């Protein structure tokens, strides 16, 4: 299951990197799988209790939704983060969001300092990086879930 989610997430990130857009059609498979997992098993796709899965969705989506409101990121970025948060739950989503925001923020600063203000940065690759770091960290038995 993890491999399937990885392939899907990398495909979303690649599409965002290539086009600076994340179409709903690309997000739909992940949303359906994540939502069905919570509805059928009362848990996130990777075992987080349903309150943690819903909290992970809200936590992962919140900063990107704020960025969307301010016009800095697309709505697809917020939806993508929300889906991954729903799959993994609060502990993984918290680490993932902090890593993604730090990486994206650092790149944004470099981008602006280089004078490339008119260019748009993709966010999905940084969201995938954040979740990858969080999942690997969780696999080390550090008790994030």
C-alpha positions in Angstrom: 0.0 0.0 0.0 2.8 2.4 0.9 4.4 1.9 -2.5 1.1 2.8 -4.3 0.8 6.0 -2.2 4.4 6.8 -3.0 3.9 6.4 -6.7 0.7 8.5 -6.6 2.4 11.2 -4.5 5.4 11.4 -6.8 3.1 11.6 -9.8 1.3 14.6 -8.3 4.6 16.2 -7.4 5.9 15.7 -10.9 2.8 17.1 -12.5 3.0 20.2 -10.2 6.7 20.6 -11.0 6.0 20.4 -14.8 2.8 22.5 -15.0 2.5 24.4 -11.7 -1.0 22.9 -11.3 -2.5 20.0 -9.5 -5.8 19.0 -11.2 -8.6 17.5 -9.1 -8.6 14.5 -11.3 -5.1 13.6 -10.2 -6.1 14.1 -6.5 -9.3 12.0 -6.8 -7.7 8.5 -6.4 -5.9 9.5 -3.3 -9.0 11.1 -1.8 -11.2 8.2 -2.5 -8.7 5.7 -1.0 -8.0 7.8 2.1 -11.7 8.6 2.7 -12.8 4.9 2.2 -10.1 3.8 4.6 -11.4 6.0 7.3 -15.1 5.2 6.6 -14.6 1.4 6.4 -11.9 0.8 9.0 -12.4 3.8 11.3 -8.7 4.5 10.8 -6.4 6.2 8.4 -4.9 4.3 5.6 -1.8 3.5 7.6 -3.4 2.8 10.9 -3.9 6.2 12.6 -7.1 6.3 14.7 -9.9 8.2 12.9 -9.6 11.3 15.1 -5.9 11.4 14.3 -6.6 10.9 10.6 -9.0 13.8 10.6 -6.7 15.9 12.7 -3.8 15.1 10.3 -6.0 16.2 7.4 -6.7 19.6 9.1 -3.2 20.1 10.3 -1.5 19.3 7.0 -4.0 21.5 5.0 -4.1 24.6 7.3 -0.9 26.4 6.4 -1.3 25.7 2.6 -4.9 26.9 2.8 -3.7 30.1 4.4 -1.1 30.4 1.6 -3.9 29.9 -0.9 -6.0 32.6 0.7 -3.1 35.0 0.4 -2.6 34.0 -3.2 0.8 32.4 -2.8 0.0 28.7 -3.4 -2.7 26.9 -5.3 -5.7 25.1 -3.8 -4.4 21.8 -5.1 -1.5 22.1 -2.8 -3.8 22.4 0.2 -5.9 19.5 -1.0 -2.9 17.3 -1.7 -1.5 17.9 1.8 -4.9 17.3 3.3 -5.2 13.9 1.6 -1.8 12.8 2.8 -2.6 14.0 6.3 -5.8 11.9 6.3 -3.8 8.9 5.3 -1.1 9.2 8.0 -2.6 11.0 11.0 -1.5 13.9 13.2 2.0 12.8 14.3 3.3 12.2 10.8 1.4 15.2 9.4 2.9 17.5 12.0 6.5 16.5 11.1 5.7 16.5 7.4 4.1 19.9 7.5 7.0 21.5 9.4 9.6 19.9 7.0 7.7 20.9 3.9 7.1 24.5 5.1 10.8 24.9 6.1 12.0 23.5 2.8 9.5 25.6 0.7 10.2 28.7 2.8 14.0 28.4 2.3 13.6 27.8 -1.4 11.2 30.8 -1.6 13.8 33.1 0.1 16.5 31.9 -2.3 14.1 32.4 -5.2 13.3 36.0 -4.1 16.9 36.9 -3.3 17.9 35.7 -6.8 15.4 38.2 -8.3 13.0 35.6 -9.7 9.9 37.1 -8.2 7.7 36.6 -11.2 8.3 32.8 -11.4 5.9 30.4 -9.6 7.3 27.7 -7.3 5.7 24.2 -7.1 4.7 23.2 -3.6 3.8 19.5 -4.0 7.4 18.3 -4.2 8.1 19.8 -0.8 4.9 18.3 0.6 6.1 14.9 -0.6 9.5 15.5 0.9 8.0 16.4 4.2 5.8 13.3 4.3 8.8 11.1 3.2 10.9 12.5 6.0 8.1 12.0 8.5 7.4 8.4 7.4 11.0 7.4 7.4 11.4 9.0 10.8 8.3 7.1 12.0 9.8 3.8 10.6 12.8 4.2 12.9 10.5 3.5 15.9 10.6 7.0 17.3 6.9 6.7 18.4 5.4 9.3 16.1 2.1 7.4 15.8 
